[in-house]
Amino acid sequence: MDAETNEMLTRVGPGTRMGAVLRRHWTPIAGATEFDDKTRIKAIRLMGEDLVLYRDLSGQYGLVQRACAHRRADLSYGFVEKCGLRCNYHGWAYNETGQCVEMPYEDTVAARAKYKDKVRITAYPVREHAGMLWTYMGPLPAPELPNWEPFTWANGFTQIIISEIPCNWLQCQENSIDPVHFEWMHTNWSRRQTDAMAELGPKHLQVAFDEFEYGLIYRRQREDLPEDHSMWTVGRVCLLPNCFFLGDHFEWRVPIDDENTLSISWVYTRVPNDAEPYVQETIPTWHGPIKDPETGRWISTHVINQDFIAWVGQGVVADRTKEKLGLSDRGIQMLRKQLMTDMDAVENGEDPKGVIRDPEVAAFVSLPIAERDLLIEGVSLDTYRAHPVMSKHLERFMFQAGQPAQVWDAYCDAMGIGGVKAIDDRIVIEI
């Protein structure tokens, strides 16, 4: 890849080609449970724009530019009203559309002038869905917000995990179409972190990549799995433009700017049949650490933390002019080609791939899902305990380090194993 193409694919700020593609999709930006009576305002940076996410006293969410239109005071230090957000400097107030609705001094001394009607700041729509807050930062009319099939599943415990990763979004997303890394990063490296002489895990014998309506699919065949295993017949999904879907969870890579990324994971665990019916009242959101405070090194004990290390290890923005791609990287080449095609589409006034504008289609969007029946129908607790992989999810949260104790306790109650103490978070996972 030449430097110009690398620049084009990685830059996401206003006016950039890749930024224009990303802005044509709804993207999650926070968890709904991050907002309560104590926390109503949050400064947030998205795609190079400094913004404020808030929930006003009537429950309406808003996402507006961080600088007040008056004299650029920081609106993240403002305060919410029944309708909107008020600047703490001179009291100018804005609603969720960015329209200024009050200028206290001007409204008092020159009400007829209606100065407030002439002032509007940048604002983006916000919707709550599946426990997350989503925004659309592109031109109107906005497309439909997809209701992905797993969002409709019952009898499951869901949690949302957010981390800030100090690198560009694209090297995170390329991980979503890289099947062979599982063999080395998650299996072999996990084993060798604990035992330098540990036996290596099963090898990949074959990988394949397919296109579908909403992205790409990778399929993998390992020497320990039968040819009709769902990892080969169904596979995993690289969901355009910036998500990885693995059946029981989504991982979004949301650009903060060109050099930082929000990792937002939505994780669903089917409760055992013994615990049905289970209705989750609220979906907890927690922020996962990425560095060990004692050593200053990246945390390497959990699956997604291991991915973080691969991403940041490529540099703040990966220099793809120096890479040497291998035979297993065909999916990465397909992803890059699709993003280039999407940039051309947007410049021609068309939607990029994966955008949905039909409300009926968006109401329930099915995806390729390995072991779909298991996730929907569930199994007994005894089957959970006997399963070589599922049983590990009764011992700890496998995907990311730092799960709060109260979330683990709520999870155990949902799973019908209340009182179980989680394995020490500092112990490396076993896959």
Helices and strands as residue ranges (DSSP letters): H 3-10, H 17-22, E 27-31, G 32-34, E 41-46, E 49-55, E 61-65, G 75-77, E 79-81, E 84-86, E 93-94, E 100-102, H 104-109, G 111-113, G 115-118, E 123-124, E 126-129, E 132-135, G 149-152, E 156-165, H 169-173, G 174-177, H 181-181, I 182-188, H 189-194, E 204-212, E 215-222, H 230-233, E 236-239, E 243-245, E 249-257, E 260-270, G 273-275, E 285-287, H 303-312, G 320-322, G 327-329, H 330-347, H 359-362, H 372-377, H 381-386, G 390-394, H 405-415
